C-alpha cells in the first residue's frame, strides 16, 4: 500500500477525474482511493512513456546522437529523463542554442561524475539532459524537437 498525504490524494484524484472526463467517461463521484491511485499512477506512467517515446524516436533518427541508457520508453526500462550526446558538438553548445527559445534543458554530469568519466566524456561538458514529467505535453515535446532539428 502506498501512503500519500491528503494533498497528494487530492491531486491524484483530480488527475483521475480529468483523464476520465477528457476521454468522455462518466466521472464517478465516489471512487476508492486504491482504484483512483492505481489508475492515476498508471495514466501518468503511460503519458510519460508517450513523451519519452517521441523524444527517443527523434533522437534515434539522428546519426550523430547517442542516447545514454535505454532507448525503450517503457516505464519498466526508464523514466522520462533523457540524456544524450552529439558527436562533433559540445553539450553546452546544444543547450545554449536551445535556451533562447525558452525551453529548459541542461548539460553536465548531474552528480554522476564517475559515469560521465566512464563514458569517456569531458567532465565539464557531460551530457545533454531533457527532463520530462506528467505535466508536460506532446506539443511541448514537439516544440523542443522543432528547435533541436536544425541543431542536431
DSSP file (Angstrom, degrees, kcal/mol; ACC not computed):
  #  RESIDUE AA STRUCTURE BP1 BP2  ACC     N-H-->O    O-->H-N    N-H-->O    O-->H-N    TCO  KAPPA ALPHA  PHI   PSI    X-CA   Y-CA   Z-CA
    1    1 A X              0   0    0      0, 0.0     2,-0.5     0, 0.0    33,-0.0   0.000 360.0 360.0 360.0 135.4    0.0    0.0    0.0
    2    2 A X        -     0   0    0     32,-0.0     2,-0.6     2,-0.0    35,-0.0  -0.809 360.0-145.4 -93.4 127.0    1.3    3.5   -0.9
    3    3 A X        +     0   0    0     -2,-0.5     2,-0.3     0, 0.0     0, 0.0  -0.835  23.7 178.8 -95.6 124.3    0.8    6.1    1.8
    4    4 A X        -     0   0    0     -2,-0.6     2,-0.1     1,-0.0    -2,-0.0  -0.883  29.5-112.3-122.3 152.8    0.1    9.6    0.5
    5    5 A X     >  -     0   0    0     -2,-0.3     4,-2.3     1,-0.1     5,-0.2  -0.361  37.9-105.9 -72.8 164.2   -0.5   12.9    2.1
    6    6 A X  H  > S+     0   0    0      1,-0.2     4,-2.2     2,-0.2     5,-0.2   0.887 122.2  52.4 -60.2 -39.2   -4.0   14.4    1.8
    7    7 A X  H  > S+     0   0    0      1,-0.2     4,-2.2     2,-0.2    -1,-0.2   0.880 108.7  50.0 -67.0 -35.7   -2.8   16.9   -0.7
    8    8 A X  H  > S+     0   0    0      2,-0.2     4,-2.7     1,-0.2     5,-0.2   0.900 109.8  51.5 -66.3 -39.8   -1.2   14.2   -2.9
    9    9 A X  H  X S+     0   0    0     -4,-2.3     4,-2.6     2,-0.2     5,-0.2   0.918 109.9  49.1 -61.0 -43.3   -4.5   12.2   -2.7
   10   10 A X  H  X S+     0   0    0     -4,-2.2     4,-2.2     2,-0.2    -2,-0.2   0.919 112.0  48.4 -63.6 -44.1   -6.4   15.3   -3.9
   11   11 A X  H  X S+     0   0    0     -4,-2.2     4,-2.2     2,-0.2    -2,-0.2   0.940 114.1  45.6 -62.2 -47.8   -4.0   15.9   -6.8
   12   12 A X  H  X S+     0   0    0     -4,-2.7     4,-2.6     1,-0.2    -2,-0.2   0.886 112.1  50.5 -66.2 -38.6   -4.1   12.3   -8.0
   13   13 A X  H  X S+     0   0    0     -4,-2.6     4,-2.7    -5,-0.2    -1,-0.2   0.891 109.6  52.4 -64.9 -37.3   -7.9   12.1   -7.7
   14   14 A X  H  X S+     0   0    0     -4,-2.2     4,-2.8    -5,-0.2    -2,-0.2   0.908 109.5  48.5 -62.7 -42.1   -8.1   15.3   -9.7
   15   15 A X  H  X S+     0   0    0     -4,-2.2     4,-2.9     2,-0.2     5,-0.2   0.925 111.0  51.4 -62.6 -44.1   -5.8   13.8  -12.4
   16   16 A X  H  X S+     0   0    0     -4,-2.6     4,-2.3     1,-0.2    -2,-0.2   0.932 113.0  44.4 -58.5 -46.9   -8.0   10.7  -12.4
   17   17 A X  H  X S+     0   0    0     -4,-2.7     4,-2.7     2,-0.2     5,-0.2   0.912 113.2  51.4 -65.2 -42.4  -11.2   12.8  -12.8
   18   18 A X  H  X S+     0   0    0     -4,-2.8     4,-3.0     1,-0.2    -2,-0.2   0.936 111.2  47.2 -60.5 -47.1   -9.6   14.9  -15.5
   19   19 A X  H  X S+     0   0    0     -4,-2.9     4,-1.5     1,-0.2     6,-0.2   0.917 113.2  48.3 -63.1 -43.3   -8.4   11.9  -17.5
   20   20 A X  H  <>S+     0   0    0     -4,-2.3     5,-2.8    -5,-0.2    -1,-0.2   0.920 115.0  45.0 -64.0 -42.0  -11.8   10.2  -17.3
   21   21 A X  H ><5S+     0   0    0     -4,-2.7     3,-1.6     1,-0.2    -2,-0.2   0.899 109.1  56.5 -67.3 -40.1  -13.6   13.4  -18.3
   22   22 A X  H 3<5S+     0   0    0     -4,-3.0    -1,-0.2     1,-0.3    -2,-0.2   0.809 109.9  45.8 -62.7 -29.4  -11.1   14.1  -21.1
   23   23 A X  T 3<5S-     0   0    0     -4,-1.5    -1,-0.3    -5,-0.2    -2,-0.2   0.294 119.5-108.6 -98.7  10.9  -11.9   10.7  -22.6
   24   24 A X  T < 5 +     0   0    0     -3,-1.6     2,-0.4     1,-0.3    -3,-0.2   0.675  70.0 142.6  76.9  17.7  -15.6   11.1  -22.3
   25   25 A X      < -     0   0    0     -5,-2.8    -1,-0.3    -6,-0.2    -2,-0.1  -0.738  60.3-102.8 -91.4 140.1  -16.0    8.6  -19.5
   26   26 A X        -     0   0    0     -2,-0.4     2,-0.5     1,-0.1    -1,-0.1  -0.388  35.9-124.9 -62.0 132.0  -18.6    9.4  -16.8
   27   27 A X        -     0   0    0     -2,-0.1     2,-0.5    -6,-0.0    -1,-0.1  -0.670  18.0-141.4 -81.8 127.5  -16.9   10.6  -13.7
   28   28 A X        -     0   0    0     -2,-0.5     3,-0.1     1,-0.1    -1,-0.0  -0.759   1.2-151.8 -88.0 132.0  -17.8    8.7  -10.6
   29   29 A X  S    S+     0   0    0     -2,-0.5     2,-0.6     1,-0.2    -1,-0.1   0.862  87.0  48.8 -71.3 -35.0  -18.3   10.9   -7.5
   30   30 A X        +     0   0    0     -3,-0.1     2,-0.4     2,-0.0    -1,-0.2  -0.919  69.8 159.7-110.1 114.8  -17.3    8.1   -5.2
   31   31 A X        -     0   0    0     -2,-0.6     2,-0.0    -3,-0.1   -18,-0.0  -0.997  42.3-111.1-133.1 139.3  -14.1    6.2   -6.1
   32   32 A X     >  -     0   0    0     -2,-0.4     4,-2.6     1,-0.1     5,-0.2  -0.381  24.7-125.9 -67.1 147.0  -12.0    4.1   -3.8
   33   33 A X  H  > S+     0   0    0      1,-0.2     4,-3.1     2,-0.2     5,-0.3   0.902 109.4  53.3 -60.8 -40.8   -8.6    5.6   -3.1
   34   34 A X  H  > S+     0   0    0      2,-0.2     4,-2.8     1,-0.2     5,-0.2   0.931 111.3  44.7 -62.1 -45.4   -6.8    2.5   -4.2
   35   35 A X  H  > S+     0   0    0      2,-0.2     4,-2.7     1,-0.2     5,-0.2   0.921 115.6  48.0 -63.9 -44.5   -8.6    2.4   -7.6
   36   36 A X  H  X S+     0   0    0     -4,-2.6     4,-2.6     2,-0.2    -2,-0.2   0.912 114.7  45.1 -62.9 -43.9   -8.1    6.1   -8.1
   37   37 A X  H  X S+     0   0    0     -4,-3.1     4,-3.1    -5,-0.2     5,-0.3   0.936 113.7  49.2 -65.4 -46.1   -4.4    5.9   -7.2
   38   38 A X  H  X S+     0   0    0     -4,-2.8     4,-2.1    -5,-0.3    -2,-0.2   0.935 115.4  43.4 -59.4 -47.3   -3.8    2.9   -9.3
   39   39 A X  H  X S+     0   0    0     -4,-2.7     4,-2.8    -5,-0.2    -1,-0.2   0.925 114.8  50.2 -64.6 -43.7   -5.5    4.4  -12.3
   40   40 A X  H  X S+     0   0    0     -4,-2.6     4,-2.6    -5,-0.2    -2,-0.2   0.934 112.1  45.5 -62.8 -48.4   -3.8    7.8  -11.8
   41   41 A X  H  X S+     0   0    0     -4,-3.1     4,-2.5     1,-0.2    -1,-0.2   0.897 114.4  50.0 -63.8 -38.3   -0.3    6.4  -11.5
   42   42 A X  H  X S+     0   0    0     -4,-2.1     4,-2.6    -5,-0.3    -2,-0.2   0.913 110.9  48.8 -63.8 -42.7   -0.9    4.2  -14.5
   43   43 A X  H  X S+     0   0    0     -4,-2.8     4,-2.3     2,-0.2    -2,-0.2   0.904 111.8  49.5 -64.3 -41.0   -2.2    7.1  -16.5
   44   44 A X  H  X S+     0   0    0     -4,-2.6     4,-2.6     2,-0.2    -2,-0.2   0.944 112.1  47.8 -62.1 -47.9    0.9    9.2  -15.5
   45   45 A X  H  X S+     0   0    0     -4,-2.5     4,-2.0     1,-0.2    -2,-0.2   0.908 112.1  49.0 -61.4 -43.1    3.2    6.4  -16.5
   46   46 A X  H  X S+     0   0    0     -4,-2.6     4,-1.8     2,-0.2    -1,-0.2   0.912 112.2  48.6 -63.7 -41.6    1.5    5.8  -19.8
   47   47 A X  H  X S+     0   0    0     -4,-2.3     4,-2.2     1,-0.2    -2,-0.2   0.917 110.7  50.3 -63.9 -43.3    1.6    9.6  -20.6
   48   48 A X  H  X S+     0   0    0     -4,-2.6     4,-2.7     1,-0.2     5,-0.2   0.846 107.0  55.4 -65.4 -33.0    5.3    9.7  -19.7
   49   49 A X  H  X S+     0   0    0     -4,-2.0     4,-2.7     2,-0.2    -1,-0.2   0.904 107.7  49.2 -63.4 -40.7    6.0    6.8  -21.9
   50   50 A X  H  X S+     0   0    0     -4,-1.8     4,-2.1     2,-0.2    -2,-0.2   0.927 112.4  47.6 -64.3 -45.1    4.5    8.6  -24.9
   51   51 A X  H  X S+     0   0    0     -4,-2.2     4,-1.9     1,-0.2    -2,-0.2   0.953 115.4  44.3 -60.3 -50.3    6.5   11.7  -24.1
   52   52 A X  H  X S+     0   0    0     -4,-2.7     4,-3.2     1,-0.2     5,-0.2   0.898 111.1  55.0 -62.6 -40.6    9.8    9.8  -23.8
   53   53 A X  H  X S+     0   0    0     -4,-2.7     4,-2.6    -5,-0.2     5,-0.2   0.898 105.8  51.6 -60.1 -41.9    9.0    7.7  -26.9
   54   54 A X  H  X S+     0   0    0     -4,-2.1     4,-1.8     2,-0.2    -1,-0.2   0.941 115.3  41.1 -61.5 -47.4    8.5   10.8  -29.0
   55   55 A X  H  X S+     0   0    0     -4,-1.9     4,-2.9     2,-0.2     5,-0.2   0.924 115.4  50.3 -67.5 -44.2   11.9   12.3  -28.0
   56   56 A X  H  X S+     0   0    0     -4,-3.2     4,-2.5     1,-0.2    -2,-0.2   0.886 109.4  51.3 -63.5 -38.7   13.7    8.9  -28.2
   57   57 A X  H  X S+     0   0    0     -4,-2.6     4,-0.9    -5,-0.2    -1,-0.2   0.926 112.3  47.0 -62.0 -44.1   12.3    8.3  -31.7
   58   58 A X  H >< S+     0   0    0     -4,-1.8     3,-1.0    -5,-0.2     4,-0.3   0.951 113.9  46.2 -62.0 -50.5   13.6   11.7  -32.8
   59   59 A X  H >< S+     0   0    0     -4,-2.9     3,-1.5     1,-0.3     6,-0.3   0.881 108.6  56.9 -62.2 -37.5   17.0   11.3  -31.2
   60   60 A X  H 3< S+     0   0    0     -4,-2.5    -1,-0.3     1,-0.3    -2,-0.2   0.717 100.2  59.2 -65.9 -20.5   17.3    7.8  -32.7
   61   61 A X  T << S+     0   0    0     -3,-1.0     2,-0.6    -4,-0.9    -1,-0.3   0.499  88.6  86.4 -85.1  -3.8   16.8    9.2  -36.2
   62   62 A X    X   -     0   0    0     -3,-1.5     3,-1.4    -4,-0.3    -1,-0.0  -0.872  67.2-154.6-101.8 116.5   19.8   11.4  -35.8
   63   63 A X  T 3  S+     0   0    0     -2,-0.6    -1,-0.1     1,-0.3    24,-0.1   0.767  92.9  51.2 -64.6 -25.6   23.1    9.7  -36.8
   64   64 A X  T 3  S+     0   0    0     88,-0.3    23,-3.1    22,-0.1     2,-0.4   0.539  93.5  93.3 -87.7  -4.8   25.3   11.9  -34.6
   65   65 A X  E <   -A   86   0A   0     -3,-1.4     2,-0.5    -6,-0.3    21,-0.2  -0.728  50.4-172.4 -96.8 134.8   23.2   11.4  -31.5
   66   66 A X  E     -A   85   0A   0     19,-2.6    19,-2.2    -2,-0.4     2,-0.3  -0.986  16.4-144.6-122.7 120.0   23.9    8.7  -28.9
   67   67 A X  E     -A   84   0A   0     -2,-0.5     2,-0.7    17,-0.2    17,-0.3  -0.650  13.8-133.1 -80.9 136.3   21.3    8.2  -26.1
   68   68 A X  E    S+A   83   0A   0     15,-2.8    15,-0.6    -2,-0.3     2,-0.2  -0.827  74.8   2.2 -90.3 117.2   22.8    7.4  -22.7
   69   69 A X  S    S-     0   0    0     -2,-0.7    -2,-0.1    13,-0.1     9,-0.1  -0.564 113.9 -11.9 102.6-170.2   20.7    4.5  -21.3
   70   70 A X        -     0   0    0      7,-0.3    -2,-0.1    -2,-0.2     7,-0.0  -0.316  42.1-155.3 -67.5 143.7   17.8    2.5  -22.8
   71   71 A X        +     0   0    0     -4,-0.1     2,-0.6    -2,-0.0    -1,-0.1   0.283  69.5 101.9 -98.7   8.1   16.1    3.7  -25.9
   72   72 A X        -     0   0    0      1,-0.1    -2,-0.1     2,-0.1     5,-0.1  -0.839  62.2-156.3 -91.2 119.2   13.0    1.8  -24.9
   73   73 A X        +     0   0    0     -2,-0.6   -21,-0.2     4,-0.1   -20,-0.1   0.516  49.3 128.9 -76.7  -2.3   10.4    4.3  -23.4
   74   74 A X    >>  -     0   0    0      1,-0.2     3,-2.4     2,-0.1     4,-1.7  -0.247  67.4-126.7 -57.2 137.0    8.6    1.6  -21.4
   75   75 A X  T 34 S+     0   0    0      1,-0.3    -1,-0.2     2,-0.2   -29,-0.0   0.725 109.2  62.1 -60.5 -22.7    8.3    2.6  -17.8
   76   76 A X  T 34 S+     0   0    0      1,-0.2    -1,-0.3     3,-0.0     3,-0.1   0.688 111.5  38.8 -73.5 -16.9    9.9   -0.7  -16.7
   77   77 A X  T <4 S-     0   0    0     -3,-2.4     2,-0.3     1,-0.3    -7,-0.3   0.731 125.0 -12.9-104.8 -29.4   13.0    0.3  -18.6
   78   78 A X     <  -     0   0    0     -4,-1.7    -1,-0.3    -5,-0.1     2,-0.2  -0.988  54.7-113.4-164.5 166.7   13.4    4.1  -17.9
   79   79 A X        -     0   0    0     -2,-0.3     2,-1.4     2,-0.2    54,-0.1  -0.677  50.7 -95.1-101.6 165.5   11.9    7.3  -16.6
   80   80 A X  S    S+     0   0    0     -2,-0.2    52,-2.2    52,-0.2     2,-0.6  -0.100  91.0 110.6 -81.0  43.6   11.3   10.2  -19.0
   81   81 A X  E     - B   0 131A   0     -2,-1.4     2,-0.5    50,-0.2    50,-0.2  -0.958  54.0-165.4-114.4 109.6   14.6   11.9  -18.2
   82   82 A X  E     - B   0 130A   0     48,-2.7    48,-3.0    -2,-0.6     2,-0.4  -0.849   9.8-171.0-108.6 125.2   16.6   11.5  -21.4
   83   83 A X  E     +AB  68 129A   0    -15,-0.6   -15,-2.8    -2,-0.5     2,-0.3  -0.905  16.2 160.2-111.6 142.1   20.4   12.1  -21.6
   84   84 A X  E     -AB  67 128A   0     44,-2.3    44,-3.1    -2,-0.4     2,-0.3  -0.984  26.3-146.0-154.2 162.6   22.3   12.2  -24.8
   85   85 A X  E     -A   66   0A   0    -19,-2.2   -19,-2.6    -2,-0.3     2,-0.5  -0.921  13.8-141.2-128.0 157.2   25.5   13.3  -26.5
   86   86 A X  E >   -AC  65  89A   0      3,-0.5     3,-2.1    -2,-0.3   -21,-0.2  -0.976  21.8-122.3-124.6 120.5   26.1   14.6  -30.0
   87   87 A X  T 3  S+     0   0    0    -23,-3.1     3,-0.1    -2,-0.5   -23,-0.0  -0.390  98.7  13.5 -60.3 126.7   29.2   13.6  -31.9
   88   88 A X  T 3  S+     0   0    0      1,-0.2     2,-0.4    -2,-0.1    -1,-0.3   0.421 114.9  85.1  87.9  -1.7   31.1   16.7  -33.0
   89   89 A X  B <  S-C   86   0A   0     -3,-2.1    -3,-0.5    63,-0.0     2,-0.2  -0.983  74.3-124.4-132.3 143.9   29.1   19.1  -30.7
   90   90 A X     >  -     0   0    0     -2,-0.4     4,-1.7     1,-0.1     5,-0.1  -0.593  19.0-129.2 -82.3 149.3   29.5   20.0  -27.1
   91   91 A X  H  > S+     0   0    0     -2,-0.2     4,-2.2    35,-0.2     5,-0.2   0.890 109.9  56.1 -62.2 -39.2   26.6   19.5  -24.8
   92   92 A X  H  > S+     0   0    0      1,-0.2     4,-2.5     2,-0.2    -1,-0.2   0.905 105.2  51.2 -60.6 -42.4   27.0   23.1  -23.6
   93   93 A X  H  > S+     0   0    0      2,-0.2     4,-1.8     1,-0.2    -1,-0.2   0.879 108.7  51.2 -64.6 -37.8   26.7   24.4  -27.1
   94   94 A X  H  X S+     0   0    0     -4,-1.7     4,-1.4     2,-0.2    -1,-0.2   0.937 112.1  46.2 -64.6 -45.9   23.5   22.5  -27.7
   95   95 A X  H  X S+     0   0    0     -4,-2.2     4,-2.6     1,-0.2     3,-0.3   0.909 110.8  52.9 -64.1 -41.7   21.9   23.8  -24.5
   96   96 A X  H  X S+     0   0    0     -4,-2.5     4,-0.7     1,-0.2    -1,-0.2   0.846 108.2  51.6 -62.1 -33.3   23.0   27.4  -25.3
   97   97 A X  H  < S+     0   0    0     -4,-1.8    -1,-0.2    -5,-0.2    -2,-0.2   0.797 114.8  42.3 -73.2 -28.2   21.3   27.0  -28.8
   98   98 A X  H ><>S+     0   0    0     -4,-1.4     3,-2.2    -3,-0.3     5,-0.7   0.828  97.3  76.1 -86.1 -35.0   18.0   25.9  -27.2
   99   99 A X  H ><5S+     0   0    0     -4,-2.6     3,-2.4     1,-0.3     4,-0.2   0.826  85.1  60.9 -49.8 -43.8   17.9   28.3  -24.3
  100  100 A X  T 3<5S+     0   0    0     -4,-0.7    -1,-0.3     1,-0.3    -2,-0.1   0.702  96.9  63.1 -61.0 -15.7   16.8   31.4  -26.3
  101  101 A X  T < 5S-     0   0    0     -3,-2.2    -1,-0.3     2,-0.2    -2,-0.2   0.400 116.5-112.9 -88.3   2.6   13.7   29.5  -27.2
  102  102 A X  T < 5S+     0   0    0     -3,-2.4     2,-0.5     1,-0.2    -3,-0.2   0.768  73.3 134.0  74.0  25.9   12.6   29.3  -23.6
  103  103 A X      < -     0   0    0     -5,-0.7     2,-1.2    -4,-0.2    -1,-0.2  -0.944  51.8-136.9-111.1 125.0   13.0   25.6  -23.3
  104  104 A X        +     0   0    0     -2,-0.5    27,-0.4    -3,-0.1     2,-0.3  -0.663  43.4 141.5 -90.8  91.7   14.7   24.3  -20.2
  105  105 A X        -     0   0    0     -2,-1.2     2,-0.3   -10,-0.2    25,-0.2  -0.871  29.2-159.9-117.1 160.8   17.2   21.6  -21.0
  106  106 A X  E     -D  129   0A   0     23,-1.9    23,-3.3    -2,-0.3     2,-0.3  -0.824   8.6-145.4-135.7 171.2   20.6   21.4  -19.3
  107  107 A X  E     +D  128   0A   0     -2,-0.3     2,-0.3    21,-0.2    21,-0.2  -0.933  44.4  75.8-135.5 161.1   24.0   19.8  -19.6
  108  108 A X  E    S-De 127 126A   0     19,-1.6    19,-2.4    17,-0.6    16,-0.1  -0.920  86.4 -63.2 139.3-162.5   26.6   18.4  -17.2
  109  109 A X    >   -     0   0    0     -2,-0.3     3,-2.1    17,-0.2     7,-0.2   0.576  51.8-146.5-100.9 -12.1   27.3   15.4  -15.2
  110  110 A X  T 3  S-     0   0    0      1,-0.3    -2,-0.1    -3,-0.1    16,-0.0   0.855  71.2 -53.3  50.7  44.5   24.3   15.7  -12.9
  111  111 A X  T 3  S+     0   0    0      1,-0.1    -1,-0.3     2,-0.0     3,-0.2   0.684 122.1 105.7  64.3  20.5   26.1   14.3   -9.9
  112  112 A X    <>  +     0   0    0     -3,-2.1     4,-2.3     1,-0.1     3,-0.2  -0.389  34.3 147.6-119.1  51.6   27.1   11.2  -11.9
  113  113 A X  H  >  +     0   0    0      1,-0.2     4,-2.6     2,-0.2     5,-0.2   0.888  68.7  51.6 -55.4 -45.9   30.7   12.2  -12.4
  114  114 A X  H  > S+     0   0    0      1,-0.2     4,-2.7     2,-0.2    -1,-0.2   0.881 109.6  50.3 -63.5 -37.4   32.0    8.6  -12.4
  115  115 A X  H  > S+     0   0    0     -3,-0.2     4,-1.9     2,-0.2    -1,-0.2   0.934 110.8  48.5 -65.5 -45.3   29.5    7.6  -15.1
  116  116 A X  H  <>S+     0   0    0     -4,-2.3     5,-2.3     1,-0.2     4,-0.3   0.911 113.7  47.7 -61.4 -41.9   30.5   10.5  -17.3
  117  117 A X  H ><5S+     0   0    0     -4,-2.6     3,-1.5    -5,-0.2    -1,-0.2   0.918 109.8  52.5 -63.3 -43.1   34.1    9.7  -16.8
  118  118 A X  H 3<5S+     0   0    0     -4,-2.7    -1,-0.2     1,-0.3    -2,-0.2   0.812 106.1  54.6 -63.6 -29.9   33.5    6.0  -17.6
  119  119 A X  T 3<5S-     0   0    0     -4,-1.9    -1,-0.3    -5,-0.1    -2,-0.2   0.524 115.9-118.7 -79.5  -5.1   31.7    7.1  -20.8
  120  120 A X  T < 5 +     0   0    0     -3,-1.5     2,-0.3    -4,-0.3    -3,-0.2   0.744  65.4 143.6  75.6  23.5   34.9    9.0  -21.7
  121  121 A X      < -     0   0    0     -5,-2.3    -1,-0.3    -6,-0.2     2,-0.2  -0.669  62.3 -94.5 -95.6 150.5   33.1   12.3  -21.8
  122  122 A X    >>  -     0   0    0     -2,-0.3     4,-3.4     4,-0.2     3,-1.5  -0.460  31.5-139.3 -62.5 128.1   34.6   15.6  -20.7
  123  123 A X  T 34 S+     0   0    0      1,-0.3   -14,-0.2    -2,-0.2    -1,-0.2   0.805 100.6  52.4 -63.0 -30.6   33.5   16.1  -17.1
  124  124 A X  T 34 S+     0   0    0      1,-0.1    -1,-0.3   -16,-0.1    -2,-0.1   0.580 120.4  33.4 -82.7  -8.3   32.8   19.8  -17.6
  125  125 A X  T <4 S+     0   0    0     -3,-1.5   -17,-0.6   -17,-0.1    -2,-0.2   0.743  81.9 156.3-113.0 -41.5   30.6   19.2  -20.6
  126  126 A X  B  <  -e  108   0A   0     -4,-3.4     2,-0.3   -19,-0.2   -35,-0.2  -0.207  51.1 -33.5  58.0-131.4   28.9   15.8  -19.8
  127  127 A X  E     - D   0 108A   0    -19,-2.4   -19,-1.6   -42,-0.1     2,-0.4  -0.773  52.5-110.2-122.1 162.8   25.6   15.1  -21.4
  128  128 A X  E     -BD  84 107A   0    -44,-3.1   -44,-2.3    -2,-0.3     2,-0.4  -0.821  38.1-159.6 -88.4 136.0   22.5   17.0  -22.6
  129  129 A X  E     -BD  83 106A   0    -23,-3.3   -23,-1.9    -2,-0.4     2,-0.5  -0.979  15.4-169.7-126.5 129.4   19.6   16.2  -20.3
  130  130 A X  E     -B   82   0A   0    -48,-3.0   -48,-2.7    -2,-0.4     2,-0.6  -0.969  12.3-162.1-112.1 117.9   15.9   16.6  -21.1
  131  131 A X  E     +B   81   0A   0     -2,-0.5     2,-0.3   -27,-0.4   -50,-0.2  -0.896  13.5 175.2-106.4 119.1   13.7   16.1  -18.1
  132  132 A X        +     0   0    0    -52,-2.2     2,-0.3    -2,-0.6   -52,-0.2  -0.839   2.3 175.3-118.9 158.1   10.0   15.4  -18.7
  133  133 A X    >   -     0   0    0     -2,-0.3     3,-2.1   -54,-0.1   -82,-0.0  -0.864  50.8 -75.5-149.3-178.0    7.2   14.6  -16.3
  134  134 A X  T 3  S+     0   0    0      1,-0.3    -2,-0.0    -2,-0.3   -83,-0.0   0.710 122.8  60.5 -60.8 -22.1    3.4   14.0  -16.3
  135  135 A X  T 3  S+     0   0    0      2,-0.1    -1,-0.3   -87,-0.0     2,-0.2   0.545  86.3  93.6 -86.3  -5.8    2.7   17.8  -16.5
  136  136 A X    <   -     0   0    0     -3,-2.1     2,-0.3     4,-0.0   -85,-0.1  -0.511  66.7-142.5 -81.7 157.2    4.5   18.1  -19.9
  137  137 A X     >  -     0   0    0     -2,-0.2     4,-1.8     1,-0.1     3,-0.2  -0.765  22.6-115.5-116.8 162.4    2.5   17.8  -23.1
  138  138 A X  H  > S+     0   0    0     -2,-0.3     4,-3.0     1,-0.2     5,-0.2   0.861 116.9  58.6 -62.0 -35.0    3.3   16.3  -26.5
  139  139 A X  H  > S+     0   0    0      1,-0.2     4,-2.0     2,-0.2    -1,-0.2   0.866 104.4  50.9 -65.2 -33.6    3.1   19.8  -28.0
  140  140 A X  H  > S+     0   0    0      2,-0.2     4,-2.0    -3,-0.2    -1,-0.2   0.906 111.2  47.7 -67.9 -40.5    5.9   20.9  -25.7
  141  141 A X  H  X S+     0   0    0     -4,-1.8     4,-2.4     2,-0.2    -2,-0.2   0.929 111.4  51.0 -63.7 -44.5    8.0   17.9  -26.8
  142  142 A X  H  X S+     0   0    0     -4,-3.0     4,-2.2     1,-0.2    -2,-0.2   0.872 107.2  53.8 -61.2 -36.8    7.2   18.7  -30.4
  143  143 A X  H  X S+     0   0    0     -4,-2.0     4,-1.8     2,-0.2    -1,-0.2   0.915 108.8  49.0 -62.8 -42.7    8.3   22.3  -29.8
  144  144 A X  H  X S+     0   0    0     -4,-2.0     4,-2.9     1,-0.2    -2,-0.2   0.919 110.1  51.4 -61.1 -43.5   11.6   21.0  -28.4
  145  145 A X  H  X S+     0   0    0     -4,-2.4     4,-2.1     1,-0.2    -2,-0.2   0.878 107.0  53.6 -63.3 -37.7   12.1   18.7  -31.5
  146  146 A X  H  X S+     0   0    0     -4,-2.2     4,-0.6     2,-0.2    -1,-0.2   0.896 112.9  43.6 -62.7 -39.9   11.4   21.7  -33.8
  147  147 A X  H  < S+     0   0    0     -4,-1.8     4,-0.5     1,-0.2     3,-0.3   0.899 116.1  46.9 -72.0 -40.8   14.2   23.6  -32.1
  148  148 A X  H >X S+     0   0    0     -4,-2.9     4,-2.6     1,-0.2     3,-0.7   0.782  92.8  83.0 -71.4 -26.7   16.6   20.7  -31.9
  149  149 A X  H 3< S+     0   0    0     -4,-2.1    -1,-0.2     1,-0.3    -2,-0.1   0.884  97.1  36.0 -48.8 -54.9   16.0   19.7  -35.6
  150  150 A X  T 3< S+     0   0    0     -4,-0.6    -1,-0.3    -3,-0.3    -2,-0.1   0.714 117.0  55.6 -75.4 -15.8   18.5   22.2  -37.2
  151  151 A X  T <4        0   0    0     -3,-0.7    -2,-0.2    -4,-0.5    -1,-0.2   0.860 360.0 360.0 -80.7 -37.5   20.9   21.8  -34.3
  152  152 A X     <        0   0    0     -4,-2.6   -88,-0.3   -58,-0.0    -1,-0.2   0.450 360.0 360.0 -94.7 360.0   21.4   18.1  -34.5
